[in-house]
Amino acid sequence: MKDELKTIKEMQKVVEQMRLDDLEEDPSLEFEMFDCDCCGECKSLAGSIQYNDYRLCNDCVLYAEAGFELGKINKIEDLIDKYEDKRLQVMCDFIKQDEKNSRN
């Protein structure tokens, strides 16, 4: 358990540095948004990574890299599959908000 916690803390530092490096290289990335293929949320491009056909936000990159490092996932599709319910919830929330906005 301690080794897992240590690994996660190390990965947090690495992933945060990736985000900071992206912002140093191009500060506008903070405001360029995309829909994460893992969690489904609209997130900043800063710190995001393309894994095969999937673009993951910085938060999901942490989950992916920690999952790979700890042997919890073998391929990115494993993480994508685990987040299916989360993506569906985000889509439903968006649709509800859009319907609410169109009524006003």
HELIX and SHEET records of a PDB file:
HELIX    1   1 LYS A    2  GLU A   25  1                                  24    
HELIX    2   2 PRO A   27  GLU A   30  5                                   4    
HELIX    3   3 ASN A   58  GLU A   69  1                                  12    
HELIX    4   4 ILE A   76  LYS A   82  1                                   7    
HELIX    5   5 GLU A   84  ARG A  103  1                                  20    
SHEET    1   A 2 MET A  33  ASP A  35  0                                        
SHEET    2   A 2 CYS A  42  SER A  44 -1                                        
SHEET    1   B 2 ILE A  49  TYR A  51  0                                        
SHEET    2   B 2 TYR A  54  LEU A  56 -1                                        
END                                                                             
